[in-house]
Amino acid sequence: MRIALVAILCIVIHQSLAQEKAGEVVYGIQDFYQQLVVGHPLVKQAQLLSDLARQEIRLARGAFDPKLTAGGETKEFQETLYYRGWQGELKAQTISG
């Protein structure tokens, strides 16, 4: 009786392991790595750090761009013009700094 029960149990276990389940998808190691790169928080943080570094480089390069500014000041009191001044300025980087 025990031998028959053990034999039936072995057959059932063997059949359940041998059958492919419908709708079951088996992922490989490449799929695992792809999902890891897409969704892991440390990977996202590393991507943000590289984006931050790119922005810092862009800002540093922008310091070498030429700048053109203009401004003016006037002072009037009781319809009397005391002064009017205009300032224009062009700043450009040179080789010597």
Secondary structure as GFF3:
##gff-version 3
##sequence-region A 1 97
A	DSSP	alpha_helix	2	18	.	.	.	ID=ss1
A	DSSP	alpha_helix	29	39	.	.	.	ID=ss2
A	DSSP	alpha_helix	41	62	.	.	.	ID=ss3
A	DSSP	beta_strand	67	77	.	.	.	ID=ss4
A	DSSP	beta_strand	80	91	.	.	.	ID=ss5
###
